[in-house]
Structure formats: C-alpha cells, structure tokens
Amino acid sequence: MSRYWKTEEVFFDGDEYFDRLMKDIDQAQHYITMEMYIFNDDMLGKKIVAHLINAHQRGVKVQIIVDGVGSYLFFDKLHGIFQKKGILVKMYNPLPFYHPYYGKLNFIRKLQIMSVRLVRLNKRNHRKIVTIDNTIMYTGSFNVTAEHTKYHTDKPWKDMGMRVTGDNVRFAVLNFKKNWKLRDYFRYKKQLKRTLNINWRQSPLRLNHTLFMKRYFYKNFLQKIHKSQNRIWLMTPYFIPKRRLIRALGKAARRGVDVRILISSRTDVEFFRWLQYFYYAYLINKGVKVYQYTDSVLHAKNYIIDDWMTIGSTNLNHRSFIHDLEVDLVVQDPENKKLVEEHFLSSLVDQKDITLEGLKQRPLWDRALSRLFFLFKYWF
C-alpha cells in the first residue's frame, strides 16, 4: 500500500459507496465535513440527512458547504431541517438574488450584494468531498442525488468514487476550512504546522483552490499527455477542452499512443450533446478512438495516462480547468490501478464508436447547433 494513505478503496457502484459512507457517518465520533456540489431532497438525500442528524445528536460536529447553483433547491427544505437541529450549512457563491434576510435589506445593500455575486457567478464549487474524524475521506463524482443509486427510476448513473484513510486526510479538512471560514483555516493550519507537511504539487489529493493552482494542474495534465508513451484513456461526461489539449491528444495518437475517449451518449446537460461533437472529426483523423457510453448517463471522471490515473470531479471542459473548485485523487494502490484499468476496458464493451462516416451523416441543423454552442464554450 502507498505511504500516503493508510488504506485506499475504489467504488464503481453508487449504492456500495453511499452504504459505506453512511456506516462511517454512524461510527463518527468527533467531526464530519461535507463539501457537495449537489445535495438533493430525494430518497438518498433524506437518508444522508437522517444519518448526519443522528451523528450531530451524538455530539459529532457537522459542517456542510453546498454550491449556490448545484444545490439551489437545497435551501427550500433541507436547510431548514438542518437549521432546526443546529447543524451549520453554508452556501458557496449564492445566486445574486438569494439572501436569507433579503427582504430586510435596504436598496444600497441589495445592490452591493448582487454586484459582488454577479462577479462570482461563474465560479462554482464542483467538489464532492466528505471527511470523517479527520482520518476518513470520500470523494469522486458522486453528488448526494438518487441518480447514482437504486433509488433512481432509470438505470443508475455510471460514477466512480474513492475512500481513503490516514492522517493526510487532514489536508482535505484544511482546505475545507478555507471555504468555511478563513479564521478557522489559519487556526487549523497553525495546529498542523509541525505534524502535516504536504506539498500540494506532489500530493495525490489535487485541490485547485487558486487560479495559480488551476493553471498548474492543467499544465501538469498537458505534460503527462505530451510525455505519454503507451496509453491515454479518458472517461468524462463533458468533453469540450481547450484547443491545446485537443492538439496534444492528436499528437499523442500520431506518435502511436493508444488514445481512447469515452463520453456519455445521454447527458443531464442537453446542449453538450451537440457541443462536444465539435472536435471529434479532428481527433478521429489523428487516430483517436472516440466512444459513446449508451447504457446510462456516464458521469464518472477517470483519466488514465500510462501508469498515472485519477478519479475525481474534474471534467475535460473549460469550467473545470478555469472556473470551478475541483478535487481529484491519484490512485496509488497497484491493485486498485488494475481494477480501474479493467473497469475502463469493460465500460467500452458494446458501446457505440464514433466514426467519420457517422459524423458526415449528421443533418445540417445538427452540425450548425454544434458550431453555435461552441461559441459559448468558455462558460461550459
């Protein structure tokens, strides 16, 4: 096992992931943090709420951050439930017109709040992280929504997650506090000064908190593609990266690297159906193999470049590399790497491969929509 984590597990099934998470919540003794893009008021959301409230009533400190866009409906009902039980919840970058005391504010104050929030509107917290007692961490592409589980009426979405344990989970807690309250962040950082010495550039836990870090991780990803020798296997629901990354993939395929991209045929963001077609012809011409996953909605974000592989929340689009807070874990355990590799290959079986002939047969209006949506790629 790696030296970085005490234990490391990979999950390919939403029910197993959340069952294990709820068991750990039930055994928590001190502190739970949750940073979640979407926290829905559905069957799964209600179960998670019940387990968190039980933990809180046992004396466990619970702190939750949800995103102002992803979890907008959270504040209609779930927030009130947590509030009554004394559990603190914060909203990351709320929408301009949202404020709990909006009606009591004067016009100038409303204008000030709206102006600041409009500037921040495009910056979202897309992370899905839960830490328990500073020693257990869950992350991946699983939001708290029933779509990932048996509670979904259709086939559950295809996602991936990881559970790691060890003292280095405190690095995730430290970053949580940066979003929770800066005073708590500096206090905790001072506490960890002599016991936690982590270089974020080398850590398998990749958290892009600043613009500098976002640029670093993007360039690091590009470098790995440029240096790849055997394979680049990418699994993502949203594929509209920068041209530089597209060119790097094309060059890798040209020099004989096995480049495969698995994207979702079905999507929760409808215009992506047209948007991500834009680069396919270029990539296929260069030798890249592009597949569409058709069994359900593919929502996993899994990137394999030679022996390096990640599972997390980062999509291959402008949002993830420029605007949003993301989290990715580099898989460390050799046995888990084998599982992830086998999972990628099995995910390709019986899926639809995209061909140049198929692209040429697309109706004119379909191709026109691709070009139209491409103009707005910076926001997606």
C-alpha positions in Angstrom: 0.0 0.0 0.0 1.2 3.5 -0.7 2.8 5.5 2.1 0.5 8.4 1.6 -2.8 6.7 2.7 -3.3 4.1 5.3 -5.9 2.4 3.1 -7.4 3.1 -0.3 -10.6 1.7 -1.9 -12.2 2.3 -5.2 -16.0 2.2 -5.8 -17.8 1.7 -9.1 -21.3 1.4 -7.6 -23.3 4.2 -6.1 -25.2 2.0 -3.6 -22.0 0.5 -2.2 -20.4 3.9 -2.0 -23.2 5.5 -0.1 -23.9 2.4 2.1 -20.2 2.5 3.2 -20.4 6.3 3.7 -23.5 6.1 6.0 -21.8 3.3 8.1 -18.8 5.6 8.6 -21.1 8.5 9.5 -22.8 6.3 12.1 -19.4 5.5 13.6 -18.1 9.1 13.6 -17.0 10.4 17.0 -15.8 14.0 16.6 -16.1 15.8 13.3 -17.7 15.5 9.8 -17.2 17.9 7.0 -19.1 17.8 3.7 -18.4 19.8 0.6 -21.0 19.0 -2.1 -22.0 20.5 -5.5 -25.4 18.9 -5.5 -27.4 17.9 -2.3 -30.9 16.9 -3.4 -34.0 16.5 -1.4 -34.7 13.0 -2.7 -34.6 9.4 -1.3 -30.8 9.4 -1.0 -30.6 13.0 0.3 -33.2 12.2 3.0 -31.2 9.2 4.2 -27.9 11.1 4.3 -29.7 13.9 6.3 -31.0 11.4 8.8 -27.5 9.9 9.4 -25.9 13.4 9.7 -28.6 14.5 12.2 -28.1 11.3 14.3 -24.3 12.0 14.3 -24.9 15.6 15.4 -27.2 14.4 18.2 -24.4 12.1 19.4 -22.2 15.1 19.8 -20.4 15.0 16.5 -19.6 18.4 15.0 -21.1 18.6 11.4 -20.3 21.3 8.9 -21.7 21.3 5.4 -20.9 23.5 2.3 -23.2 23.2 -0.7 -22.9 25.1 -4.0 -25.2 28.0 -4.7 -26.2 26.8 -8.2 -25.8 23.0 -7.9 -27.8 22.9 -4.7 -30.1 25.9 -5.2 -33.2 23.9 -4.2 -31.4 22.6 -1.0 -32.4 25.8 0.8 -36.1 25.3 0.1 -36.4 22.5 2.6 -33.2 20.6 3.7 -31.6 23.7 5.0 -34.5 24.3 7.4 -34.2 20.7 8.7 -30.5 21.1 9.4 -31.1 24.6 11.0 -33.7 23.2 13.4 -31.3 20.6 14.5 -28.4 23.1 15.0 -26.3 21.9 12.1 -24.5 24.7 10.3 -24.7 24.8 6.5 -23.0 27.4 4.2 -23.8 28.1 0.5 -20.8 28.7 -1.8 -21.3 31.7 -4.0 -25.1 32.1 -3.7 -27.1 33.4 -6.6 -27.3 37.2 -6.8 -30.9 37.4 -5.6 -30.5 34.9 -2.7 -30.1 36.1 0.8 -31.9 34.8 4.0 -32.7 38.3 5.0 -33.2 39.8 1.6 -36.5 41.5 2.4 -34.9 43.3 5.3 -32.0 44.8 3.4 -32.1 48.4 2.1 -31.7 49.1 -1.6 -27.9 50.0 -1.4 -27.1 46.8 0.5 -29.1 44.7 -2.0 -27.2 46.3 -4.9 -23.8 45.7 -3.2 -24.6 42.0 -2.6 -25.9 41.5 -6.1 -22.9 43.2 -7.7 -20.4 41.1 -5.8 -22.3 37.9 -6.5 -22.7 38.6 -10.2 -18.9 38.9 -10.5 -18.5 35.5 -8.7 -21.5 33.8 -10.5 -19.3 31.8 -12.9 -17.1 30.4 -10.0 -18.7 27.2 -8.6 -17.7 24.6 -6.1 -18.0 21.4 -8.1 -16.3 19.2 -5.4 -17.8 16.1 -3.7 -15.8 15.5 -0.5 -16.8 14.1 2.9 -14.3 13.7 5.7 -14.9 11.9 9.0 -12.9 12.4 12.2 -10.0 13.9 10.1 -9.0 10.3 9.1 -11.5 9.1 6.5 -12.2 10.8 3.2 -14.7 10.0 0.5 -14.5 11.7 -2.9 -15.2 11.1 -6.6 -18.0 12.1 -8.9 -20.9 11.1 -6.6 -23.2 14.0 -5.6 -25.8 13.4 -3.0 -28.5 12.6 -5.5 -30.6 9.5 -6.1 -29.5 9.3 -9.7 -26.3 7.4 -8.6 -28.2 4.7 -6.8 -31.0 2.1 -6.8 -33.5 4.9 -5.9 -33.2 6.2 -9.4 -36.2 5.1 -11.5 -34.0 4.6 -14.5 -30.6 2.7 -14.6 -28.2 4.4 -12.1 -25.7 6.8 -13.5 -22.2 5.5 -14.1 -19.9 7.0 -11.5 -16.7 6.3 -9.6 -15.5 7.2 -6.0 -12.8 6.5 -3.6 -12.4 6.1 0.2 -9.1 6.7 1.7 -7.9 6.7 5.4 -4.9 8.1 7.2 -3.5 11.3 8.8 -3.2 13.0 5.4 -7.0 13.4 5.3 -6.3 16.5 7.4 -5.1 18.2 4.2 -8.6 17.9 2.9 -10.0 19.2 6.1 -7.6 22.1 6.0 -8.9 23.1 2.5 -12.5 22.7 3.6 -11.8 25.3 6.3 -10.6 27.7 3.7 -14.1 27.7 2.2 -15.8 27.6 5.6 -14.1 30.4 7.5 -10.6 31.9 7.0 -10.1 32.3 10.7 -10.7 28.5 11.2 -8.4 27.8 8.3 -5.4 29.7 9.8 -6.0 28.3 13.3 -6.1 24.7 11.9 -3.1 25.4 9.7 -1.2 26.6 12.8 -2.2 23.4 14.7 -0.9 21.2 11.8 2.3 23.2 11.3 4.6 20.6 12.9 2.6 17.4 12.0 1.4 17.9 8.4 3.9 19.0 5.8 2.3 18.4 2.4 3.5 19.8 -0.9 0.2 20.3 -2.9 2.0 19.9 -6.2 3.1 16.4 -5.2 0.1 15.3 -3.2 -2.2 12.6 -4.7 -5.1 14.8 -3.4 -5.4 17.5 -6.0 -7.4 20.6 -4.9 -7.4 23.6 -7.3 -8.2 26.3 -4.8 -6.5 29.3 -6.6 -6.1 30.4 -10.2 -2.4 29.6 -10.0 -3.2 26.0 -8.8 -5.8 25.6 -11.6 -3.2 26.6 -14.2 -0.6 24.3 -12.6 -2.8 21.2 -12.7 -3.9 22.0 -16.3 -0.3 22.3 -17.4 0.7 19.2 -15.4 -2.1 17.3 -17.2 -0.9 18.5 -20.6 2.7 17.5 -19.7 1.6 14.0 -18.9 -0.2 13.7 -22.3 2.9 15.1 -24.1 5.2 12.5 -22.3 2.8 9.6 -22.6 4.2 6.5 -24.3 1.6 3.8 -24.2 -1.9 4.9 -23.5 -4.3 7.8 -22.8 -7.7 6.6 -21.7 -10.2 9.3 -20.8 -13.7 8.8 -19.3 -15.7 12.0 -19.0 -19.3 13.1 -19.3 -18.4 16.6 -20.6 -15.8 16.9 -23.3 -15.0 20.4 -24.6 -11.4 21.1 -23.5 -9.1 23.9 -24.7 -7.6 23.5 -28.2 -4.2 23.0 -26.7 -5.3 19.8 -25.0 -7.0 18.6 -28.2 -3.8 19.2 -30.2 -1.9 17.3 -27.5 -4.2 14.3 -27.8 -3.9 14.4 -31.6 -0.1 14.5 -31.4 -0.1 11.6 -29.0 -2.2 9.4 -31.3 0.0 10.3 -34.2 3.1 9.1 -32.4 1.4 5.7 -31.7 -0.1 6.2 -28.2 -3.3 4.3 -27.7 -5.8 7.3 -27.2 -9.4 6.4 -26.3 -12.1 8.8 -25.1 -15.4 7.5 -23.6 -18.1 10.2 -23.3 -21.7 9.9 -22.5 -24.4 9.5 -25.1 -27.1 10.5 -22.6 -26.5 13.7 -20.6 -28.1 15.8 -17.9 -26.9 19.0 -19.8 -28.7 18.7 -23.1 -26.7 21.1 -25.2 -23.5 19.1 -24.5 -24.9 16.5 -26.9 -24.1 19.0 -29.7 -21.3 20.9 -28.1 -18.8 18.1 -27.7 -19.2 16.9 -31.3 -17.1 19.8 -32.4 -13.6 18.2 -32.1 -14.5 14.6 -32.9 -13.6 14.7 -36.6 -10.2 16.3 -35.9 -9.4 13.7 -33.2 -10.6 10.7 -35.3 -8.5 11.9 -38.2 -5.4 11.9 -35.9 -6.1 8.3 -34.8 -8.0 8.9 -31.6 -10.8 6.4 -30.8 -14.0 8.0 -29.5 -16.8 6.0 -27.9 -20.2 6.9 -26.6 -21.5 5.2 -23.5 -25.1 4.3 -24.0 -26.1 2.1 -21.1 -27.0 5.0 -18.8 -25.7 8.5 -18.1 -21.9 8.4 -17.8 -20.9 10.8 -15.0 -17.5 9.4 -13.9 -14.4 11.4 -14.4 -11.5 8.9 -14.8 -8.2 9.7 -16.6 -5.5 7.1 -17.3 -2.2 8.2 -18.8 0.3 5.3 -18.8 0.5 4.2 -15.1 -0.9 7.5 -13.7 -4.7 7.6 -13.1 -7.1 9.8 -11.3 -10.7 9.6 -10.1 -12.5 12.8 -9.1 -14.8 15.7 -10.1 -12.8 17.4 -12.9 -14.4 17.3 -16.3 -12.5 17.9 -19.5 -14.1 21.3 -20.1 -13.3 25.0 -19.6 -15.3 25.1 -16.4 -13.2 22.6 -14.5 -9.8 23.9 -15.7 -10.6 27.6 -15.4 -13.6 28.4 -13.1 -14.6 25.7 -10.7 -13.2 24.2 -7.5 -12.5 20.6 -8.2 -11.0 17.6 -6.4 -9.1 14.6 -7.9 -7.3 11.7 -6.3 -4.4 10.0 -8.0 -4.8 6.2 -7.5 -1.9 4.8 -5.5 -2.5 1.2 -4.8 -1.3 -1.2 -7.7 -4.3 -3.5 -7.1 -6.7 -0.6 -7.4 -5.0 0.5 -10.6 -5.7 -2.9 -12.1 -9.4 -2.6 -11.1 -9.6 0.9 -12.6 -8.0 -0.3 -15.8 -10.3 -3.3 -16.1 -13.3 -1.1 -15.4 -12.4 1.3 -18.2 -12.0 -1.6 -20.7 -15.2 -3.3 -19.6 -17.0 0.1 -20.0 -16.1 0.1 -23.7 -17.7 -3.2 -24.4 -20.7 -3.0 -26.7 -20.6 0.8 -26.7 -21.0 3.0 -29.8 -17.8 4.1 -31.5 -18.0 7.4 -33.4 -16.7 7.3 -37.0 -16.0 9.9 -39.7 -18.8 8.3 -41.8 -21.2 8.7 -39.0 -20.2 12.3 -38.5 -20.7 13.1 -42.2 -24.3 11.7 -42.0 -25.3 14.2 -39.3 -28.1 16.6 -40.5 -27.0 20.1 -41.4 -29.0 21.6 -38.5 -27.3 19.2 -36.1 -23.8 20.4 -37.2 -25.0 24.1 -37.1 -26.0 23.6 -33.5 -22.6 22.3 -32.7 -20.9 25.4 -34.1 -23.4 27.7 -32.4 -22.9 26.2 -28.9 -19.1 26.1 -29.5 -19.1 29.9 -29.4 -20.0 29.7 -25.7 -17.5 27.0 -24.7 -15.7 29.3 -22.2 -18.7 29.0 -19.9 -19.0 25.2 -20.1 
